[in-house]
Amino acid sequence: MSPFDSNYLLELARKKSAESRSELAATVSDLFASGGNLTDRERVLMHEILHNVVRDA
């Protein structure tokens, strides 16, 4: 899994545009799918983020 910029993800999450939501969902999906070194808590958080992004779309 490549490193990611958590500040960038936070910035995307705060924006309500379709483009930023799409980028956030794609990035989190990639992190979630890679599964690398994620803790159970990180997996739960990513699932919640994706759920909220899809629900708010």
N, C-alpha and C positions, 0 to 999 in steps of 0.2 A: 504494500500500500504506500502510495506516495504521500509525503507530508502535505498538509493543507493549512490554510490560514483561517483560524477560528474567528478572527476579527472580520474577515471577508464574509464568512458564513453568517455572522451576526448581522452585518450590514444588509445582506440579502434578506434575512428573516424580517428585518424591520421595514423593508420596502414592501409595498403591496402590489407592485406591478406584476403583470403576468410573466414578463421576462425574468424578473428577479426570482419569482416563485419557481419558475421552471428550472432556472440555474441551481437554486437551492435544492430542489427535489433531485435533480440529476446528480449533484455532488454528493448528497447524503446517500442516495441510492448506490452510487459507486462505492462509497465507504462501507455501507452496510453489506453489499454483495461481496466485497473483497474479504470480509470476515477476519482478515489478518490477526491482529493482536487486540481485538476488542473485548472489553470485559462484558459481563452480562448487563451491567448497568448502562454501558455505552450502547449496547444493542437495543435496550428498552428505550433509551432516549432517542435514538435514531428512528425507531419505529414510531414513536409519538410525534416526532417532527414530520415525518412523511405523512402520517395520518392527518395531522393538522393542515399541512400544505394541500393535500388532496381535498379535504373537506372544505377549505376556504376558497378553492379554485372556482 
